[in-house]
């Protein structure tokens, strides 16, 4: 077990949530050739910020607590969140497509922009989270 500053770990968690979201903002702005404030709140997309956050949290806990009960609890909760970021969001994406077919006008009004996370987006989020936390703690 290694001791790290609480503030350093908190910084790593904030970065693990912010950097993937920033990547999505840049991607959307480039793709649509315009910036919209709503890009800050987009769900889905590459990489998964939920997966990134919990992977960073799990990394910090494993490094600071070693193999302990809190590590098991963190890994269990993280695995549920990661599974949900893939499964639930993917199902929401499928429902979005059905709703667009039923009433395209309403779908445009609601600005349904995302189709949920793919496995690749979730895996990318996990790697981002681990790398961001390790890089932050290496400072």
N, C-alpha and C positions, 0 to 999 in steps of 0.2 A: 504494500500500500504506500502511496505517495501522497504527500500533503501539498495541496494547491490552494491558492487564495480563492475565497468565495467569490470575490469580484471578478477574478480571471475566469472562473467557470461560468458565472452569470454572463459575462461578455461573450464567451463562446456560445452560450445558448441563444443570446440575442442575435449574434451573427449567423448562427445556424438557421434561424427563422428568417432573417432579413435578406441574406444573400440569395437564397433560392427565389424569394419573392422578387428581388431586384432583377434577377435573370429573366423572370417571366415578364416583368414590366418592359425591359429592353426588347425582348422577343416580340411582344405584342405591338409595341410602338414601331418597331422595324417592319413587322408584317403588315400592319394597317397604315403605315406611313403617317401616323398621327398619335399624339399622346392624349390619353384620357385619364382623369383622376380615378375612375372606376377600376383601372388596371391594378391598383394597390390591393383590391379586395377580390381579385379573381380566384376561383377555386380550380383545382385540377392543374394540368400542365406540367411541363418539365422544368426542374425536378420537383418532387413532392416536398413541400416545406414542412408538412406534418412529420413525414418520415425523417427528414433531416433533423428536426428538432429532437425527436425522441431518440434518434441514433446518437446525437451529441450528448444528450442527457445520460443515456446508458453508458456511453464511453467514459464520461466523467465519473459516474458512480463506480464502474468497474475499476477504474484507475485509483480512485480514492478509498474505496471500501473493500476492494478485493472480493473474494468469494464469501458473501454474507447474505443474510436474509434480505436486507434492503436491496442488494444487487438482484436477487431473484424476483423480488416484487417489481423493481424497475424494469427488468427484462420482460416480465409477464405483461405489465401494463403497456410497455412499448410495443410488444408483439401484437397486442389487441389493436392499438392505434394504427400500426402499420397495416395490419390486415384490413381494418375498416377503411383506411385511406385508399386501398385498392378495391375492395369488394363493394362497399357502399357507393363510393363515387362512380365506379364503373356502372353499377345498376342505375344510378341517377342519370348517367350519360345515355343509357339505353332508353330510359323513360323520356328523356329530352327529345330523342329522335322520333319517338312515337307521337309525342305532343306536337312536334313540328309538322308531322304528316296530318294529324287531325285538324289543326288550326294554325297554319303558318303565320297568320296575322298576329295572333296572341303570342306566339313564340317570339316574334320579333319585338313586340312591345315589352315583353319580360326580359329581353336581352339575354337569353340563355346562351352563354358563350362557350362553356366548357362541356366536355364529354366524359369527365372523370379521369382517373389516373390509370395508366397502363402499368404492367409489371416493370417495364424499363424505367418509367418515371419514378416509381417507388424505390427501385434499386439505386437509381442515381441519387435520390434523396438520402438514402441510407449512407452511401459513400460520401456525399457532401457533408453530412452531419459528422461522421467519424473524422474526416479530414479537417474540417473546420475546427472541431474541438481539439484535436491533436495539435494543429497549428497554433491555436490560441494558447494552449497550455505550454507550448514550447517557447513562448515568448519570455 
